[in-house]
Each structure stands twice: as C-alpha cells, then as structure tokens.
C-alpha cells in the first residue's frame, strides 16, 4: 500500500546526526577542558597555600591544631598527589554534571515531541513531522527523523535505519559514561601506587639510617601510604556509584525511546518501497 503523502525532498534523506553529535561533543569537551585547565592553574597555588600554614604563627589552640592537621595532610600527600587527586576530583564532578544533564528524559525522550509528532502523523503531515523530528536534538528526534527519511525505501529499511541510529546514540551515551568508570578504576590504583611509594620511603629510611630510624621520617612514609589510599578510595566510591546509577537510568530511557519510536512508526508497517 503506497504512502499517502506528498513527495519528500532530497533534504529529507539527509542524516541529522552530524550536526547534533558535533554540538554535544563540542559542549562536553569544552566543559572538560575548562575544568582541567582550572585545576591545573589553581592546584599548585592551593598546595603552596596549604603548605604555608605550617609557618603561620598565632591564633588559638584549636586553630593551631587544625592548621597542624591540615599541614600534616598536605605533607603526607605531597604536591604531586594533591594535583593528581584534584584533577580527578574536578573532572569527576564535570563528568557527573554532563552525564546527569544528558540522562534526562527531556533530553532523550521529550513528551512534547511525542505528542506533536503523533499529531502530525494523524493529520498525514509527514513532511512537517519529519522536519520537527529533525530539528529536535533529542535521542528520539534522531531516531524518528532517520526512520521517516528511509521510509520511501520500505518499512524494513526504516526500521533498520532507526536501529542503527539507536545503537549509535546509545554507544555515545555509554562512552561518555565510561569515563566515570575510568576514574573509579584509576583512583584506587593511584592510591595503591602511593601506598607502595610510602612504604618504600619508610623501609629505605630504616635501611639507610645505620641505627635507630627517625620516627618522624618513618611516619612520613607511612602517612603517605595511608592517605593516598584513603583519598583514592574517596574518589573512586562516588565515581563508581554515579556510573552505575546513571547507566541504569540511561538504559531505561534508551529502552523507552525504542518502544515509543516503534509504536509511532508501526502505522507504516504495510508501506512498500517506492520504485
């Protein structure tokens, strides 16, 4: 049964993915670059300011106690580990915000697009339905516009095109989420590296002392070993939790996009290819 609609122009057959993908990639990379650059600029000054607390005099007993603990914390980690963990922390926050904004229902499967698209299909305004879906930057908009663009080749080709676009968009979301899992993986590894580093420092102090080692030097290596592990785990735990929560949310929304798009396009199931 032929499709009762006006002929679709050549622009109808163009894919809407390139413009949308470039816009989202540019926004995400810009956010990450800005965050990392900010950390790299501020981290050395932050570390030097904290180390300067050691030489600060005056103040009450409680304030002095806090300063000495903060100084001990900074000295235990060292400037290198402080900068690394700050970069990981700020990058984690930026990635979480970026993925949280991408995992919203309004971004992937907006209700207004479903209602307006279905209304145009009911009125047989297929060209307007396509243009509306193409102009929408959502996951569902990309799937529907691709399905309508390939409908002239037959319903089976339209379904295949929708599935390809859905897999591509889903892969982009998974890749963006995978950076959260990457931070959750490398943070404890950096902490473990700091643990080995600190234990080597402690044992080298014992080996090179020639007698009873200085307790302060021993404590420095042990402190680095413990604090790097603690900070690494403190970053990794929320990163892994955020990754799993957002991944489950994205998978649920991707499934919803598939169901909604299939229901909207099912009315063209008997459409055959145009010669």
C-alpha positions as CSV (number, residue, x, y, z in Angstrom):
1,X,0.0,0.0,0.0
2,X,1.6,3.3,-1.0
3,X,2.1,6.1,1.4
4,X,-0.5,8.8,1.0
5,X,1.8,11.9,1.3
6,X,3.5,14.5,-0.8
7,X,6.9,13.6,-2.3
8,X,9.7,14.2,0.1
9,X,12.6,16.5,-1.0
10,X,16.2,15.4,-1.2
11,X,16.9,17.2,2.1
12,X,14.6,14.7,3.7
13,X,17.0,11.9,3.1
14,X,20.0,13.6,4.8
15,X,21.0,12.3,8.2
16,X,20.6,14.7,11.2
17,X,23.3,13.1,13.3
18,X,26.4,15.1,12.3
19,X,25.1,18.4,13.5
20,X,23.7,17.1,16.8
21,X,26.7,14.9,17.5
22,X,29.2,17.7,16.9
23,X,27.2,20.2,19.1
24,X,27.1,17.7,22.1
25,X,30.7,16.7,21.6
26,X,31.9,20.3,21.5
27,X,29.9,21.2,24.6
28,X,31.2,18.2,26.6
29,X,34.9,18.6,25.6
30,X,34.7,22.3,26.3
31,X,33.5,21.6,29.8
32,X,36.2,19.1,30.5
33,X,39.0,21.3,29.1
34,X,37.8,24.2,31.2
35,X,37.7,22.1,34.3
36,X,41.1,20.5,33.9
37,X,42.7,23.8,32.9
38,X,41.2,25.5,36.0
39,X,42.5,22.7,38.3
40,X,46.0,22.8,36.7
41,X,46.2,26.6,37.3
42,X,44.8,26.6,40.8
43,X,46.2,23.4,42.2
44,X,49.9,24.5,42.6
45,X,48.8,27.7,44.3
46,X,46.4,25.7,46.5
47,X,49.1,23.3,47.6
48,X,51.6,26.1,48.3
49,X,49.0,28.0,50.4
50,X,48.3,24.9,52.4
51,X,52.0,24.3,53.0
52,X,52.4,27.9,54.1
53,X,50.1,27.1,57.1
54,X,53.0,25.3,58.7
55,X,54.9,28.6,59.2
56,X,51.9,30.6,60.3
57,X,52.1,31.7,64.0
58,X,49.5,33.0,66.4
59,X,45.8,32.1,66.9
60,X,44.1,30.0,69.5
61,X,44.9,26.5,70.4
62,X,42.0,25.0,68.4
63,X,43.0,26.9,65.3
64,X,46.6,25.8,65.6
65,X,45.5,22.2,66.0
66,X,43.5,22.4,62.8
67,X,46.4,24.0,60.9
68,X,48.8,21.4,62.0
69,X,46.5,18.6,60.9
70,X,46.0,20.3,57.5
71,X,49.7,20.7,57.1
72,X,50.3,17.1,58.0
73,X,47.7,16.1,55.5
74,X,49.3,18.1,52.7
75,X,52.8,17.0,53.6
76,X,51.7,13.3,53.7
77,X,50.2,13.5,50.2
78,X,52.8,15.8,48.6
79,X,52.3,18.3,45.8
80,X,52.3,15.6,43.1
81,X,49.5,13.5,44.6
82,X,47.5,16.6,45.6
83,X,47.5,17.9,42.0
84,X,46.6,14.4,40.6
85,X,43.7,13.9,43.0
86,X,42.4,17.4,42.5
87,X,42.4,16.9,38.7
88,X,40.5,13.6,39.2
89,X,38.0,15.2,41.6
90,X,37.1,18.2,39.4
91,X,37.0,16.0,36.3
92,X,34.6,13.6,38.2
93,X,32.3,16.5,39.1
94,X,32.3,17.8,35.5
95,X,31.6,14.4,34.0
96,X,28.8,13.7,36.5
97,X,27.1,17.0,35.7
98,X,27.5,16.5,32.0
99,X,26.1,12.9,32.1
100,X,23.3,13.9,34.5
101,X,22.1,16.6,32.0
102,X,22.4,14.0,29.1
103,X,20.4,11.4,31.0
104,X,17.3,13.5,31.5
105,X,14.0,12.4,29.9
106,X,13.6,15.8,28.3
107,X,16.9,15.3,26.5
108,X,16.4,11.7,25.3
109,X,12.6,11.2,25.0
110,X,10.7,14.5,25.3
111,X,7.0,14.3,25.8
112,X,6.3,17.4,23.6
113,X,8.0,15.7,20.6
114,X,5.9,12.5,21.0
115,X,2.6,14.4,21.2
116,X,3.4,16.8,18.3
117,X,4.9,14.1,16.1
118,X,1.9,11.8,16.6
119,X,-0.5,14.7,15.9
120,X,1.2,15.4,12.6
121,X,1.1,11.7,11.6
122,X,-2.6,11.6,12.4
123,X,-3.2,14.5,10.1
124,X,-0.9,12.9,7.5
125,X,1.5,15.9,7.7
126,X,4.5,13.6,7.2
127,X,6.9,16.3,5.9
128,X,6.1,18.5,8.9
129,X,6.6,15.5,11.2
130,X,10.0,14.8,9.7
131,X,11.1,18.5,9.9
132,X,10.0,18.7,13.5
133,X,11.9,15.5,14.4
134,X,15.0,16.6,12.5
135,X,15.0,20.0,14.3
136,X,14.8,18.3,17.7
137,X,18.2,17.5,19.3
138,X,16.9,14.6,21.3
139,X,17.7,10.9,21.0
140,X,14.1,10.2,19.9
141,X,14.2,13.0,17.4
142,X,17.2,11.5,15.7
143,X,15.6,8.0,15.6
144,X,12.3,9.3,14.2
145,X,13.8,11.5,11.6
146,X,16.0,8.7,10.3
147,X,13.1,6.3,10.2
148,X,10.9,8.7,8.1
149,X,13.9,9.5,5.9
150,X,14.3,5.9,4.9
151,X,10.6,5.1,4.7
152,X,10.5,5.6,1.0
153,X,12.7,2.5,0.7
154,X,10.2,0.4,2.7
155,X,9.3,-0.1,6.3
156,X,12.0,-2.7,6.8
157,X,14.7,-0.2,5.7
158,X,13.2,2.4,8.0
159,X,13.4,0.0,11.0
160,X,17.0,-0.9,10.2
161,X,17.9,2.8,10.0
162,X,16.2,3.5,13.3
163,X,18.1,0.6,14.9
164,X,21.4,1.8,13.6
165,X,20.8,5.3,14.8
166,X,19.7,4.0,18.2
167,X,22.8,1.9,18.6
168,X,25.0,4.8,17.6
169,X,23.4,7.2,20.0
170,X,23.4,4.6,22.8
171,X,27.1,3.9,22.2
172,X,27.8,7.7,22.5
173,X,26.0,7.8,25.9
174,X,27.9,4.7,27.0
175,X,31.2,6.1,26.0
176,X,30.5,9.3,27.9
177,X,29.5,7.3,31.0
178,X,32.6,5.1,30.7
179,X,34.8,8.0,31.8
180,X,33.2,7.9,35.2
181,X,34.0,4.2,35.5
182,X,37.6,5.0,34.3
183,X,38.0,7.5,37.2
184,X,36.6,4.9,39.6
185,X,39.2,2.4,38.4
186,X,42.3,4.5,38.3
187,X,41.8,6.4,41.5
188,X,42.4,3.4,43.8
189,X,45.3,2.4,41.5
190,X,46.9,5.8,42.1
191,X,46.2,5.3,45.8
192,X,47.8,1.9,45.7
193,X,50.8,3.4,43.9
194,X,51.1,6.0,46.7
195,X,50.9,3.2,49.3
196,X,53.8,1.4,47.7
197,X,55.7,4.7,47.3
198,X,55.2,5.5,51.0
199,X,56.2,2.0,52.2
200,X,59.4,2.2,50.1
201,X,60.2,5.5,51.7
202,X,59.7,4.1,55.1
203,X,61.8,1.0,54.5
204,X,64.5,3.0,52.8
205,X,64.7,5.2,56.0
206,X,65.2,2.1,58.1
207,X,67.8,0.6,55.7
208,X,69.8,3.8,55.4
209,X,69.6,5.0,59.0
210,X,72.5,2.9,60.2
211,X,70.8,2.6,63.6
212,X,67.5,3.6,65.1
213,X,65.5,5.4,62.4
214,X,64.0,8.8,63.0
215,X,60.3,8.3,63.9
216,X,59.3,11.4,62.1
217,X,60.8,10.2,58.8
218,X,59.2,6.8,59.2
219,X,55.8,8.5,59.9
220,X,56.1,10.5,56.7
221,X,56.3,7.4,54.5
222,X,53.5,5.6,56.4
223,X,51.3,8.7,56.3
224,X,51.7,8.9,52.5
225,X,50.9,5.2,52.2
226,X,47.7,5.6,54.2
227,X,46.5,9.0,52.9
228,X,46.9,8.2,49.2
229,X,44.9,5.1,49.6
230,X,42.2,6.9,51.6
231,X,41.9,9.7,49.1
232,X,41.9,7.3,46.1
233,X,39.0,5.3,47.6
234,X,37.2,8.5,48.5
235,X,37.2,9.5,44.8
236,X,36.6,6.0,43.4
237,X,33.5,5.1,45.5
238,X,31.3,8.0,44.4
239,X,32.6,7.7,40.8
240,X,31.5,4.0,40.6
241,X,28.2,4.7,42.3
242,X,27.4,7.6,39.9
243,X,28.4,5.4,36.9
244,X,26.1,2.6,37.9
245,X,23.1,4.9,38.8
246,X,23.4,6.9,35.6
247,X,24.0,3.8,33.4
248,X,20.8,2.2,34.7
249,X,18.9,5.4,34.1
250,X,20.3,5.7,30.5
251,X,19.5,2.1,29.7
252,X,15.9,2.6,30.9
253,X,15.5,5.7,28.8
254,X,17.0,4.1,25.7
255,X,14.6,1.2,26.0
256,X,11.8,3.7,26.3
257,X,12.9,5.5,23.1
258,X,12.9,2.2,21.3
259,X,9.4,1.4,22.4
260,X,8.0,4.8,21.7
261,X,9.6,5.1,18.2
262,X,8.4,1.6,17.3
263,X,4.8,2.5,18.3
264,X,4.9,5.7,16.4
265,X,6.2,4.1,13.2
266,X,4.2,1.0,13.4
267,X,1.4,2.6,11.3
268,X,3.7,2.4,8.3
269,X,4.3,-1.3,8.7
270,X,2.5,-2.1,5.4
271,X,4.3,0.6,3.4
272,X,6.3,-0.9,0.5
273,X,9.3,0.6,-1.2
274,X,8.7,3.2,-3.9
275,X,10.2,2.4,-7.3
